[in-house]
Amino acid sequence: MTQRFHDEDGTLQHLADRLVAAYPDIDAHVVEATVDEASRELSGAKLKTFLPILAERRARLTLDRYRASRSEASPEGA
């Protein structure tokens, strides 16, 4: 994965890497975009300490919903 995130300690990049591994059935670009979106939505938070944890929770919820919607859309037995 390319170095897409520009946080100081690479936390979001590590998060994206972990989620790409945790969701191998979802394209890595979708996972990275989800992490990026989650972190941008939380960027205005005053307490930055919990940003990575909250971004991970939000990204996982989004990816779980994405996975579920894909499995519902695919025909049974496919």
Secondary structure, DSSP 8 states (H G I E B T S, - for coil): -------TTSHHHHHHHHHHHH-TTS-HHHHHHHHHHHHHHTTT-S-GGGHHHHHHHHHHHHHHHHHHHHHHHS-TT-
